[in-house]
């Protein structure tokens, strides 16, 4: 199914053709979240990926993944220059909810750049007061969905389809309600159900990776619905491939080589078929 969204690239393609993702997050103690998000955007084919994070995390992120362009950001004024060149934002992994996070969150949304919101990006959205940019995607787990809908988690779990559709209508965005059989919803059309994934993926960091995957696909020209469905399926299938040696002990970074493999569904010369 991935072939319909991930055609072979043109021989004359260059990095500028494949989008510029800016990943925003990584408060003190959470630098790993934004690193995994950014690496996932690279692994699914985004041409250029930048990271805006706490200055204390810059060296570690660069050492782990030197292909990323990493900037230490102390306040929202420093973020504005980076926003000028971004085509898509991945907003929320490890962001936190303090003054630093709120300033970056408000500035990012005010830019009008399409964004994928996860984690604390969603928690800050619960407070309201800011419209989402067009072509945005929300990726809540049931707890975040319940906070956004101001209801109990049990109500979300009782009617996952209804909750996903309600979020899509309320926020005017594509919604990925995560969980076993993740649901993708948009106002006015039937939901999609992702029939892939496994319990080994219930581990820290998996949501950060999903955010990066969807943002990377959105930057490559898929519309928000396509990016959400393709990205969630790609992520789940990568998790299934990574779990072939066992579900227990599966790590979010174990998905990275599988993402690259699955993002190239057409056989290439010199690659195992």
Secondary structure as GFF3:
##gff-version 3
##sequence-region A 1 273
A	DSSP	three_ten_helix	2	4	.	.	.	ID=ss1
A	DSSP	three_ten_helix	15	18	.	.	.	ID=ss2
A	DSSP	beta_strand	20	24	.	.	.	ID=ss3
A	DSSP	alpha_helix	31	43	.	.	.	ID=ss4
A	DSSP	beta_strand	48	53	.	.	.	ID=ss5
A	DSSP	three_ten_helix	55	57	.	.	.	ID=ss6
A	DSSP	alpha_helix	58	64	.	.	.	ID=ss7
A	DSSP	beta_strand	69	72	.	.	.	ID=ss8
A	DSSP	alpha_helix	76	83	.	.	.	ID=ss9
A	DSSP	beta_strand	88	91	.	.	.	ID=ss10
A	DSSP	alpha_helix	99	110	.	.	.	ID=ss11
A	DSSP	beta_strand	115	117	.	.	.	ID=ss12
A	DSSP	alpha_helix	120	125	.	.	.	ID=ss13
A	DSSP	beta_strand	137	138	.	.	.	ID=ss14
A	DSSP	alpha_helix	142	149	.	.	.	ID=ss15
A	DSSP	alpha_helix	153	158	.	.	.	ID=ss16
A	DSSP	alpha_helix	160	171	.	.	.	ID=ss17
A	DSSP	beta_strand	174	177	.	.	.	ID=ss18
A	DSSP	beta_strand	183	185	.	.	.	ID=ss19
A	DSSP	beta_strand	192	193	.	.	.	ID=ss20
A	DSSP	three_ten_helix	199	201	.	.	.	ID=ss21
A	DSSP	alpha_helix	206	219	.	.	.	ID=ss22
A	DSSP	alpha_helix	224	242	.	.	.	ID=ss23
A	DSSP	three_ten_helix	243	245	.	.	.	ID=ss24
A	DSSP	three_ten_helix	252	254	.	.	.	ID=ss25
A	DSSP	alpha_helix	255	262	.	.	.	ID=ss26
###
